[in-house]
Amino acid sequence: MSDPAAVDAGLDGDRRSGAAVQSVDRALMVLEILGAQGSAGITEIAEELGVHKSTVSRLVAVLEARGFVEQLSDRGKYRLGFTVVRLAGATVAGRDLAKAAQARCDALAHEVGETVNLAILEGDRAINIVEAAGSAEVALRTWVGQASPAHATSSGKMLISELTSAQLRERLGSPLERFTDKTIVSYPVLERELALVRERGWAYTVEELETGLHAVGAPVRDNSTKIVAALTISGPAYRMPEERFDALAAHATGVASEISARLGYLPRTKRR
């Protein structure tokens, strides 16, 4: 014979479970309403859902706390928050990377007068997928589609900067190829360089791939905080002396951060 108390407990559990599912469903409907209307107030949302305003207020409070919605300054209306963008970035980051970056790379190249590239890592190579020509009279050759050795480029150094020692050796192999007398071909030296890259937040190369070629690179991260690309500014040594590196790196880092935000990256200091 069934225990009445156990039956009641089971029914209570079912009711609580049903209420939780209903709350989730209503919360998703709130997001859909805001997505369709752009913004809406508590009263509007309540009327749309056919529920009391206090119910909507509780739902919106939870969604706001998690960053799914945010309140506008005027009239207490709400709109979709950045968390929605960050989650969406998980599905569109890869295919939208070049699209998200091209306009910003064009603007940066015009601003600094040097060539700007965006590269991704494949194997032991950094492959450029976006290029923007600078306004300087002497331009570099086209780099789009070209694969460059990761250990000898600023983009490559940035892309491999967070690999472990074992991952680094497995990916790059041995020996490290030399291109100029300034190319790093020692793993201990390379690891010390990458530690500085992590500490500094950006990378540089001084005639390590080609004599007379300098570059600085900054990280582009996706919604998982992983470095998925590197944005670089490159130019001939006489136009890009090392004295310019700090200033150019600040430009590169700023634009790389903007592209990262487009991919759903949220700095840790802002995470809830």
VMD Tcl script that draws the C-alpha trace (Angstrom):
set ca {
  {0.00 0.00 0.00}
  {1.36 3.44 -0.92}
  {2.54 5.78 1.79}
  {0.29 8.91 1.62}
  {3.15 11.10 2.80}
  {5.38 9.80 0.05}
  {2.65 10.37 -2.53}
  {2.13 13.95 -1.30}
  {5.86 14.55 -1.40}
  {5.98 13.26 -4.94}
  {3.10 15.50 -5.98}
  {4.77 18.50 -4.35}
  {7.96 17.68 -6.23}
  {6.08 17.43 -9.51}
  {4.36 20.77 -8.85}
  {7.68 22.44 -8.04}
  {9.21 20.95 -11.17}
  {6.29 22.11 -13.26}
  {6.51 25.62 -11.82}
  {10.23 25.74 -12.55}
  {9.67 24.69 -16.17}
  {6.95 27.31 -16.51}
  {9.29 29.98 -15.14}
  {12.00 28.99 -17.61}
  {9.48 29.09 -20.44}
  {8.27 32.55 -19.41}
  {11.84 33.80 -19.08}
  {12.58 32.65 -22.63}
  {9.41 34.36 -23.81}
  {10.62 37.59 -22.18}
  {13.83 37.33 -24.21}
  {11.84 36.68 -27.38}
  {9.65 39.72 -26.73}
  {12.65 41.96 -26.18}
  {14.33 40.52 -29.26}
  {11.27 41.25 -31.39}
  {10.46 44.70 -29.97}
  {13.95 45.96 -29.21}
  {12.90 47.19 -25.78}
  {9.87 46.95 -23.51}
  {8.74 47.81 -20.01}
  {7.40 45.52 -17.28}
  {3.78 46.42 -18.05}
  {4.16 45.74 -21.77}
  {5.82 42.39 -21.16}
  {3.18 41.40 -18.60}
  {0.40 42.20 -21.05}
  {2.13 40.22 -23.77}
  {2.56 37.20 -21.51}
  {-0.82 37.54 -19.85}
  {0.61 37.44 -16.33}
  {0.81 39.82 -13.36}
  {3.48 42.52 -13.39}
  {5.02 41.13 -10.19}
  {5.71 37.85 -12.00}
  {7.47 39.68 -14.82}
  {9.43 41.80 -12.35}
  {10.83 38.65 -10.71}
  {11.73 37.11 -14.07}
  {13.40 40.28 -15.32}
  {15.35 40.69 -12.07}
  {16.87 37.23 -12.51}
  {17.62 37.82 -16.19}
  {19.20 41.18 -15.41}
  {21.37 39.68 -12.67}
  {22.71 37.17 -15.22}
  {23.27 39.82 -17.89}
  {20.58 38.52 -20.26}
  {18.70 41.82 -20.12}
  {19.69 45.35 -19.18}
  {17.65 48.36 -18.17}
  {17.64 51.45 -20.32}
  {18.10 54.80 -18.64}
  {14.81 56.20 -19.88}
  {11.39 55.11 -18.63}
  {12.59 51.88 -17.07}
  {12.45 49.82 -20.24}
  {14.60 46.76 -20.82}
  {16.52 45.36 -23.77}
  {18.62 42.25 -24.43}
  {21.89 42.25 -22.52}
  {25.44 41.41 -23.51}
  {25.24 37.83 -22.24}
  {22.98 37.03 -25.19}
  {25.63 38.41 -27.54}
  {28.35 36.43 -25.77}
  {26.44 33.16 -26.08}
  {25.61 33.85 -29.71}
  {29.32 34.34 -30.27}
  {29.89 30.68 -29.55}
  {28.14 29.73 -32.79}
  {29.17 32.56 -35.11}
  {32.71 33.38 -34.00}
  {34.51 31.21 -36.52}
  {32.62 32.07 -39.66}
  {32.20 35.74 -38.79}
  {35.78 36.44 -37.72}
  {36.96 37.98 -40.99}
  {33.70 39.86 -41.46}
  {33.88 41.25 -37.94}
  {37.47 42.36 -38.39}
  {37.78 43.83 -41.89}
  {36.26 47.26 -41.26}
  {38.22 47.78 -38.05}
  {41.45 46.65 -39.71}
  {40.83 49.09 -42.57}
  {40.30 51.95 -40.12}
  {43.39 51.04 -38.10}
  {45.60 50.79 -41.20}
  {44.44 54.26 -42.26}
  {45.07 55.61 -38.77}
  {48.61 54.28 -38.26}
  {49.69 54.29 -41.91}
  {50.96 50.69 -41.84}
  {49.70 47.31 -42.99}
  {47.26 45.53 -40.65}
  {46.59 41.79 -40.78}
  {44.48 39.30 -38.89}
  {45.87 35.77 -38.61}
  {44.74 32.41 -37.25}
  {46.85 29.44 -36.21}
  {46.99 26.25 -38.26}
  {49.57 23.72 -37.19}
  {52.87 25.54 -36.78}
  {51.87 28.42 -39.05}
  {50.04 31.73 -38.71}
  {47.75 32.22 -41.70}
  {46.55 35.70 -42.60}
  {42.83 35.90 -43.34}
  {42.38 39.68 -43.40}
  {44.61 42.45 -44.70}
  {44.30 46.22 -44.76}
  {46.90 48.29 -46.58}
  {48.39 51.30 -44.86}
  {48.45 54.80 -46.28}
  {52.24 55.01 -46.42}
  {53.80 55.37 -49.86}
  {55.80 52.15 -49.71}
  {53.43 49.25 -49.08}
  {54.27 45.70 -48.14}
  {53.36 42.80 -50.38}
  {50.03 41.02 -49.97}
  {50.01 38.55 -47.07}
  {46.43 37.22 -47.27}
  {46.39 33.44 -47.45}
  {50.10 33.16 -46.76}
  {51.35 30.92 -43.97}
  {54.17 32.24 -41.82}
  {56.17 30.37 -39.16}
  {54.62 30.96 -35.75}
  {57.92 31.31 -33.89}
  {59.18 34.07 -36.20}
  {56.13 36.35 -36.45}
  {54.33 38.61 -34.00}
  {51.00 37.01 -34.90}
  {52.42 33.55 -34.41}
  {53.96 34.39 -31.07}
  {50.63 35.75 -29.90}
  {48.76 32.67 -31.11}
  {51.11 30.20 -29.39}
  {51.69 32.28 -26.27}
  {49.33 30.25 -24.06}
  {50.56 26.80 -25.11}
  {52.33 24.65 -22.55}
  {55.95 23.67 -23.07}
  {54.93 20.23 -24.28}
  {52.23 21.61 -26.61}
  {54.71 24.11 -28.02}
  {57.23 21.43 -28.96}
  {54.57 19.10 -30.32}
  {53.10 21.82 -32.53}
  {56.29 23.47 -33.79}
  {58.55 20.44 -34.03}
  {62.34 20.55 -34.00}
  {64.58 22.16 -35.00}
  {63.07 25.64 -35.22}
  {63.81 27.09 -38.65}
  {66.07 30.12 -38.92}
  {65.13 32.93 -41.33}
  {67.47 35.74 -40.26}
  {70.22 36.08 -37.72}
  {67.59 37.39 -35.29}
  {65.17 34.44 -35.55}
  {64.62 32.62 -32.25}
  {65.61 28.99 -32.79}
  {66.00 27.87 -29.15}
  {62.98 26.57 -27.23}
  {64.17 27.94 -23.85}
  {64.62 31.38 -25.42}
  {61.25 31.14 -27.17}
  {59.49 30.15 -23.95}
  {61.01 33.12 -22.14}
  {59.83 35.35 -24.98}
  {56.29 33.93 -24.80}
  {56.21 34.48 -21.03}
  {56.95 38.16 -21.72}
  {54.21 38.19 -24.37}
  {51.68 36.92 -21.80}
  {52.83 39.46 -19.23}
  {52.84 42.35 -21.69}
  {49.65 41.39 -23.48}
  {51.13 41.82 -26.96}
  {53.96 40.47 -29.10}
  {56.55 41.94 -31.44}
  {59.20 40.83 -33.91}
  {62.33 42.69 -34.96}
  {63.61 41.37 -38.30}
  {62.97 37.78 -37.21}
  {61.20 36.67 -40.39}
  {62.71 39.10 -42.87}
  {65.54 41.58 -42.59}
  {64.06 45.06 -42.37}
  {60.56 43.91 -41.32}
  {59.08 44.80 -37.92}
  {55.66 43.96 -36.47}
  {53.55 44.05 -33.32}
  {50.61 41.75 -32.58}
  {47.65 41.70 -30.18}
  {45.26 38.88 -29.19}
  {41.69 38.41 -30.40}
  {39.67 36.22 -28.05}
  {36.29 34.50 -28.38}
  {33.53 33.98 -25.83}
  {35.52 31.17 -24.15}
  {38.45 33.64 -23.59}
  {40.62 31.55 -25.94}
  {42.93 33.38 -28.34}
  {41.47 32.63 -31.77}
  {43.35 35.18 -33.86}
  {46.07 37.79 -33.72}
  {45.86 41.32 -35.09}
  {49.17 42.70 -36.32}
  {50.61 45.98 -37.51}
  {53.68 45.52 -39.69}
  {55.99 47.73 -41.67}
  {59.58 48.34 -42.71}
  {62.03 48.95 -39.89}
  {62.77 52.52 -40.96}
  {59.06 53.41 -40.61}
  {58.44 51.19 -37.59}
  {61.40 51.63 -35.25}
  {61.19 49.92 -31.88}
  {60.44 53.30 -30.29}
  {56.98 53.13 -31.93}
  {56.14 49.66 -30.66}
  {54.39 50.71 -27.44}
  {52.14 53.21 -29.20}
  {51.34 50.86 -32.09}
  {50.68 48.00 -29.68}
  {48.18 50.18 -27.83}
  {46.36 50.79 -31.13}
  {46.46 47.08 -32.02}
  {45.28 45.98 -28.59}
  {42.38 48.40 -28.65}
  {41.12 47.23 -32.02}
  {41.72 43.57 -31.13}
  {39.56 44.09 -28.04}
  {36.78 45.56 -30.17}
  {36.87 42.54 -32.48}
  {36.93 40.22 -29.45}
  {33.78 41.88 -28.13}
  {32.11 41.25 -31.49}
  {32.94 37.56 -30.99}
  {31.36 37.49 -27.54}
  {34.48 37.94 -25.39}
  {33.80 39.49 -22.01}
  {36.85 40.52 -19.92}
  {37.11 38.58 -16.67}
  {36.89 41.74 -14.61}
  {33.35 42.24 -15.91}
  {32.13 38.68 -15.47}
  {29.50 38.04 -12.82}
}
mol new
graphics top color blue
foreach p $ca { graphics top sphere $p radius 0.5 }
foreach p [lrange $ca 0 end-1] q [lrange $ca 1 end] { graphics top cylinder $p $q radius 0.2 }
display resetview
